[in-house]
Amino acid sequence: MQLRDKVPRGTHVKGSIPYPRAFTGKDIVSTIQSLIQRELLINHNVPTSDRRAALQVARSLQSQLFFYEVEWGSRVLQDGVEDVYMFLDDVEGSSDAPPDRQELPTGVITILTTCYTTMCTGEGPCYAWSCPKRGKFTVDITVDEDVAPRSAETGWPENVPPEVIDALPPSEVNRQTIIHKLISKEVQYLQDLDTVDTCFLKPLRASNPPVIPRQDLEDFIDDVFSNILDLRECNRRLLDVMYVRQREQHPVIQRIGDILLDAATEFRLAYPEYVGHLPLAEKRLKDETESNAEFRLFLEQCARQVPHRPGEAMRLDLKQLLNRPSEHLQKYPYLLEAIYGETANGNPDADFLKEAMAALKGLQSVAQLRTFQSAMGRGVTGKWEWHDLVSAEARKALTKDVIKRQSIIFELIKGEMAYVKDLENIEVMYIRPLRAADPPIIEKERLQQFIIDVFHNFAELHAHHRRLVEKFHEIQREQHPVIRSVTEAMLDAALNFRDAYMEYIPNYPIAAYRIDEEMNNNPAFKEFVEQCVKHPDAHRLDMKSFVNRPIPRLLRYELLLKGIMEESSPTHEDRESIPQVLEIIKSLGKETEPGVESAKQKVELWRYNSNLVFKAGEVIDMDLLDEHRSLIHTGKLLRQPETGFEWNGWSELFVLLFDNYLVMTKTKERDNITKYHVNRRPIPLDLLTLVNFNDPPTQRGTGILRGLRGGERHDTAPQAGPNGASPESATDSRSVYPLTLHHNGRLGGPYILYAESQQTRLEWKQKLEEALGLRKVVQESNKVFEVETLSADTFLVPSLVNGTTSPAWTTENSFTGKVSCSVPFTTADGRGLVAIGCAEGVWIGFRHDSRSLRRVLHLKQVTQCAMLEDFGIFLVLADKSLFAYHIEALVPSSPQSTHASQTPQKLNGTKDVHFFSVGQLRERTLVIYMKKKGLDSVFRVLEPVVDKINERAKAPGGLSGLLGFRPAKSEWFRIYRDFFLPSESFDLIFLKAKIAILCTKGFEIMDLADFKSVTIPQRDDPRMEKLAKRCESSRPLGMFRSKDDEFLLVYDAFGLYVNKHGDPSRGMGQIEWEGSAERVALHLPYILLFDPRFIEVRHVETGRLAQIIPGNDIRCIWDGRGLNSNASVTPMVGPSGEAVVQEARVHGVMNATETIIPGVGGMAGRQPRAVAQHIFELIPTIPLYLPGSLASPSTTTYFPQSMSPPRSPQMLPTAGPSGWRG
């Protein structure tokens, strides 16, 4: 009896008779469903929404008189409210206890039973074909034809006794007929909504293979069907209420208006959303039908399953069915108006009908508003204005000021919707197609950066304004047609999107430049942009217009908000709140101005970089694309004709002053693009000297012959004033004002340029001084190497000033001669020492303590020295003889070390060694020295013999022993190889498995195992003829690995990148040095080129100039080569994340700029003046501040931040075994 207790019972009316403790068919089915749905779900996987089994059980119970229909009708029980039922023996006033029945209903409902086999115990189905776990659930439910739909095909008069009709007035008959028609239309409408679900929606989900990809299916259903199932439930509840009213008041329904009034309240939550979304649903359905042939076929098959409607031959298709809710909603007011017209005066239903009509008409207005909101400014509905959504009656009740104010508010909302849609289209029209393009429109490795540069943080803007639109829509739905204020929402949005605009607006110049640059260089991208302009949502606007969209939108806010404020009443709160919003938006524009200006300067610099044209074969990487680079000044200057003849015309130069280079160009325009042809080699500011800005003006038309490069001074020039200008020239348009600059590099010299006015010349002077001063400050703070003094006054050479001659070397004085070499090393007891060789011998002392330096070897003309720390051997090349010393003999570590041999060993026979080199090859320590034999170079390879070196010294015999000399044959070294090269050689470098000999032919890569060699760079290619000639006329200085499979060949005037086969690997040609290199050293990741005037520091991988270290008579005395395995190596991380060795790897020497008088007793006054040789080591530094620390929108031009070492990948000093690489 659990079922009887759970069935909800109450008083139900049928035929105007109330029945207490009664229930409907729907009540009993719902109760049974709650009791059996769990079993059905577990055993048969039947969804809880399937009520067919419960309906079958209810009918079985009815047939056994467990309950009965109150009028004892013969219709089959339905899952509805049309009929009323009661339990037997259940009367009002009786006890709630269940009656004691002799016989309860019995029966077997097979769908609720478990499997009949005893072996079916697991979770899966057993062997039985009809096992319930197989999911073959079927229920055969028949529908009573008299009930569904009741009287659908006949009118009300046909279903009512004639005596009732005769007793009613004609108006009431018409009224009842219309009410009956209203109910029948509701039945037909519900059947149409069921058809959408059963014939289209469920088959679409169940299709296999899927008609629409699984990942897109739910989105498609949401877009097309929206909340149509919610509408079905709303109207199903309405029909149930109508059936109850029909049952209660049959045959004459007294009231219907109250039912529709309640329904209108419920409809307001569902119908506006559906109707408003309908245009988008139709568009999505159309797009899918046109692009998906399988879906098109699916619709055709489903349409055949749609049942025929009574009296109609054609079946409805999906589009017509989707429009049914909108159509049905529009018919309600007409039917209610017809019922109201037949309603007698005094009938209380009249008031309900009027209110229901007003509510449903308002519902149509809200639905129309939702249609406008869903359009987001697109299509016909998106172009609606405020008056299109407001009835004429409503407009008549408003004043002109209110109408105008509402129209402006509506324009603000409408414009915001269109703006958000445009931001969405950036993703839809540009970003997604660019990412999905195959083949790619922009290379994959560049695409992400391009999207960031062009569209920047547009998604952040879209999120802010999407929220603002949603807030506007919410206000519209609540207050339409008269909105009190949107200022609060606008103020909140302005405060939130401020930071996003502060980031986006300054980026626009960069975005526009990137688009133009890509279109100029990428035809595929240009075609893509042109195709996008034709997109229906583009409105013929190009990509730049979409990217620029946020900027004018801010200005539009100001205009619309001012209009709203002006049309507001004097007491309206908008009068006080709108100025606050306006202030925020105005301040946003002002605060972004510096950033925009900075971006414009950066773009201008990029344009110059892309439009600079160098001479053929000459390309200089000025690092103009560094994000912190800045352009300080540009302008026109003149230069006299080089031939000296006036009729050749003056050259007009366009001069660019960057924060690191001064570039002189000539402009040429073609296809509306100005190209800047570099006229002279760009001048690094580190090598620029300002000579003269005070010369008097000269006349462009005076004289025929001129001095070299216009440098001749004219005696006839008028007397100059304080600023270099004469009174007459101040007003003469032919007067030009000279300014003299000097480029201190190898290809430089003096430049005399002319400004067209004194003011222009002063401006150039000011900008140049500013740039040089700033360059000096920033370079000092971000220099790559720091000069660390090893000795400042120990090594002196006589000054040749005023004709002073050098004294004889035999004279006892303080002169040491030119310093030629040095090498740092660490002794066995851990002392860090440095050896310095010069014309008068070798000095050794502690590093960084010049007073500790002492002469340990009295040798003449020392040119090279090296230390074999693992063997304790010190090598010296003096006067073309190569000697080996025990280091313990030179700097003993303890008294017990006196056993070390005090006598050196000479490694060569005659005085003919030009240079030597030490290194490791295949785990062997080798010493290779070169002797000249005619034009050939003869090499001997020596290997140290450990046992002989460590052997205790023996007393030498004979006369040579008494004189302190050993025989010429060395015992400490054995001969490993001998070979020769038919060419003059300058140096030898140890590679990983081979050696590289620097000779007049270039770089000879040789394998000592078989003496096979190859010369690089390759010269066989006729296209390399010009390069080959230049290489032959230049002196090779060094060879360094720049990448795993690439090397940099260093000559005295230029550098060349080659691959592992010796072919040039980069299309930019050679790298021209600023100076004339006499020697090169490597300190990864930089090479250091020694010119007598300065040291040129460049990045080994990019060749980019990183630092200039000026000096006087600079020479490299140690380039980092040699064996010093005990030396400590402290790695550090550079600014770009690359590993940099902190210890010094390069030594140099430069002459002091001032002469001194060495004091020797009382004869100091007679001593010749001397020049101190400043010996130093170069230590890599970490910049005091990293690039960008000074960057700000207002100081970008005046504080460039890219003066630190260029960033590059970490260099790998190893190479593979292929090719000639060693």
Secondary structure, 3 states (H helix, E strand, C coil): CHHHHHCCCEEEEECCEEEEEEEEHHHHHHHHHHHHHHHHHHHHCCCCCCCHHHHHHHHHHHHCCCEEECCCCCCCCCCCCCCEEEECCCCCCCCCCCCCCCCCCCCCCHHHCCCCCCCCCCCCCCCCCCCHHHCCCCCCCCCCCCCCCCCCCCCCHHHCCHHHHHHCCHHHHHHHHHHHHHHHHHHHHHHHHHHHHHHHHHHHHHCCCCCCCHHHHHHHHHHHHCCHHHHHHHHHHHHHHHHHHHHHHCCCCCCCHHHHHHHHHHHCCCHHHHHHHHHHHHHHHHHHHHHCHHHHHHHHHHHCCCCCCCCCCCCCCHHHHHHHHHHHHHHHHHHHHHHHHCCCCCCCHHHHHHHHHHHHHHHHHHHHHHHHHHHCCCCCHHHCCHHHCCCHHHHHCCCHHHHHHHHHHHHHHHHHHHHHHHHHHHHHHHHHHHHHCCCCCCCHHHHHHHHHHHHCCHHHHHHHHHHHHHHHHHHHHHHCCCCCCCHHHHHHHHHHHHHHHHHHHHHHHHHHHHHHHHHHHCHHHHHHHHHHHCCCCCCCCCHHHHHHCHHHHHHHHHHHHHHHHHCCCCCCCHHHHHHHHHHHHHHHHHHHHHHHHHHHHHHHHHHHHHHEECCCCECCCCCCCCCCCCEEEEEEEEECCCCCCHHHCCEEEEEEEECCEEEEEEEEEECCEEEEEECCCCEEHHHEEEEECCCCCEECCCCCCCCHHHCCCCCCCCCCCCCCCCCCHHHCCCEEEEEEEEECCCCCEEEEEEECCHHHHHHHHHHHHHHHHHHHHHHHHCCCEEEEEEECCCCEEECCHHHCCCCCCCCCCCECCCEEEEEEEECCCCCEEEEEEECCEEEEEECCCHHHCEEEECCCCEEEEEEECCCCEEEEEECCEEEEEEHHHHCCCCHHHHHCCCCCEECCCCCCEEEEEEEEECCEEEEEEEEEECCEEEEEEEEECHHHHHCCCCCCCHHHHHHCCCCCCCCCEEEEEEEEECCCEEEEEECCCCEEEEECCEEEEECCCCCCEEEECCCCCHHHHHHHHHHHCCCEEEEEEEECCEEEEEECCEEEEEECCCCECCCCCEEECCCCCCEEEEECCEEEEEECCEEEEEECCCCCEEEEEECCCCEEEECCCCECCCCCCCEEECCCCCEEECCCCEEEEEEEEEEECCCCHHHHHHCCCEEEEEEEEEEECCCCCCCCCCCCCCCCCCCCCCCCCCCCCCCCCCCCCCCCCC
